[in-house]
Amino acid sequence: MQWDTREDCEVRQILDRIADKWSLLVISLLEKRTLRFTELRKTIDGVSQRMLTTTLRQLERDGIVERTVYPVVPPRVDYALTPLGCTLHETIKALVVWTESNQAEIATARARYDARRAEG
């Protein structure tokens, strides 16, 4: 497979969206459950309200997340994965398993790299 590195490449744009840290966390949290905006914000350490709003809108636009608004006072908005989002979650889960399986090797490689940098 040859990667198209142009900024206007649609595949690159999709990968940029779904592979960013906030999107990965949102998709992981929405596995098999629906959450309100405030629940997502409280659970994701370090995300601002603006960034979470932007991330959710982009994931909704891409068909990964579904937003449901309930006509109550105060307004209630729930977020859930779409069927497409559920298939993406399976891929993310494989990436997490790979990371967990290889974290010791990566930590060792980082230590070697840092030691070489400190010497030279």
C-alpha positions in Angstrom: 0.0 0.0 0.0 1.3 3.4 -0.9 0.4 6.3 1.4 -0.8 9.5 -0.1 0.9 12.2 2.0 -1.0 15.2 0.5 -2.9 17.2 3.0 -6.1 17.0 1.0 -6.1 13.2 0.9 -9.3 11.9 2.4 -7.8 8.8 3.9 -5.2 11.0 5.7 -7.9 13.3 6.9 -9.9 10.4 8.3 -6.8 8.9 10.0 -5.9 12.3 11.5 -9.4 12.6 13.0 -9.8 9.1 14.4 -6.2 8.7 15.6 -6.0 11.8 17.7 -5.8 11.3 21.5 -9.2 12.8 22.3 -11.1 10.8 19.6 -9.5 7.6 20.8 -10.5 8.2 24.4 -14.1 9.2 23.4 -14.5 6.1 21.2 -13.1 3.9 24.0 -15.4 5.3 26.6 -18.5 4.9 24.5 -17.9 1.2 24.1 -21.3 -0.5 24.9 -22.7 2.5 26.7 -24.2 5.9 26.2 -22.7 8.9 28.1 -23.7 12.5 28.6 -21.3 15.3 27.7 -20.6 16.0 31.4 -19.8 12.4 32.0 -17.3 12.3 29.2 -15.7 15.6 30.3 -15.3 14.4 33.9 -13.8 11.1 32.8 -11.3 12.4 30.2 -8.5 14.0 32.2 -7.2 17.2 30.6 -9.8 17.8 27.9 -11.3 21.2 27.7 -15.0 21.8 27.1 -14.2 23.3 23.7 -11.9 20.5 22.6 -14.4 17.8 23.7 -17.2 19.7 21.8 -15.1 19.9 18.7 -14.1 16.2 18.9 -17.7 15.0 19.4 -18.9 17.2 16.5 -16.2 15.8 14.2 -16.9 12.2 15.2 -20.6 12.8 14.6 -19.9 14.3 11.2 -17.8 11.2 10.3 -20.6 8.8 11.4 -18.6 7.4 14.3 -20.7 8.9 17.2 -24.5 9.5 17.4 -25.8 12.5 19.3 -29.3 12.3 20.8 -31.0 15.5 22.2 -33.9 15.1 24.6 -36.4 18.0 24.9 -36.2 18.4 28.6 -35.2 21.3 30.9 -32.3 21.4 31.4 -31.4 19.9 27.9 -30.1 16.4 28.0 -27.7 15.2 25.3 -26.4 11.7 25.1 -23.6 10.3 22.9 -23.2 6.7 21.7 -21.1 4.9 19.1 -22.8 4.2 15.8 -22.5 0.7 14.3 -19.5 2.1 12.3 -18.0 3.5 15.5 -18.3 0.0 17.1 -16.3 -1.5 14.3 -13.6 1.2 14.8 -13.6 0.4 18.5 -12.5 -3.2 17.7 -9.5 -1.8 15.8 -8.6 0.6 18.7 -8.8 -2.3 21.1 -6.3 -4.2 19.0 -3.9 -1.2 19.2 -4.3 -1.0 23.0 -3.5 -4.7 23.3 -0.4 -4.3 21.1 0.7 -1.4 23.3 0.2 -3.3 26.5 2.1 -6.3 25.1 5.0 -4.2 24.0 5.2 -1.5 26.6 8.2 -3.0 28.4 10.2 -3.3 25.1 9.3 0.3 24.3 10.3 1.5 27.7 13.7 -0.2 27.3 14.2 1.3 23.8 13.4 4.8 25.2 15.9 4.3 28.1 18.6 3.3 25.6 17.8 6.2 23.3 17.8 8.7 26.3 21.1 7.3 27.5 22.7 7.7 24.1 21.4 11.3 23.9 22.8 12.1 27.4 26.2 10.8 26.4 26.6 12.7 23.2 
